[in-house]
């Protein structure tokens, strides 16, 4: 019997509510290093709330988050910032920071108080700018960029943080297909280097193509969790997403093929509503 390594992150019987309205209930999940996990589910399923819990900055109402076997509440904020980086779904930077300044913010956990960035810090920032194809934008203000360009800058900031855990909340939102695929390839590289990536993803094709495992969330609960081949199937798509689709194998990856004819879609929607 093969012994799996201890999980990097573990949620134990976690629940969370906003103003008394349950957002997550009874979540038990373990995340291993060297794996990419896709969080999928319909809007309001709990993906962003789960990402927020995993940052350690939003404690669950009930249950416990362990990071490297320690209760997340034990860590100081700077310690957490050296362990994990977040690319949020929404971010507000309204001041006139340049792109280079924003990416350099990812280095703050590694820079002593009142110290200037080192040559190593600048090298890491330059590499992140280049990898996300935002080097030519380095002197421009973030407030002057498009939504997609801002998103790439925020991913570059997360890479510059050099953490073993990357949390991505719709990191490919607002991106053209070239840059979306590029970001997913960057995340795969981090996993191949031994990192842990947990990403909320709306594009099911991308989730199936790039992730090792999927966590399917529905109404704040884990509907399914496992390898892509075990979780991405016609029955799940009909019940959770209320769409008629088939899942094909192509070049060793699963691809989702939707039925756009109408009849099967209406039947899938009715079946999904009936099962709720």
Secondary structure, DSSP 8 states (H G I E B T S, - for coil): -------SEEEEEEEEEETTEEEEEEEEEEE-TTEEEEEE-STTSSHHHHHHHHTSSS--SEEEEEETTEEGGGS-HHHHHHHEEEE-SS----S--BHHHHHHGGGGGGS-TT----HHHHHHHHHHHHHTT-GGGTTSBGGGS-HHHHHHHHHHHHHHT--SEEEEESTTTT--HHHHHHHHHHHHHHHHTT-EEEEE-S-HHHHHHH-SEEEEEETTEEEEEEEHHHH-SHHHIIIII---EEEEEETTEEEEEE--SSHHHHHHHHHHHHH-
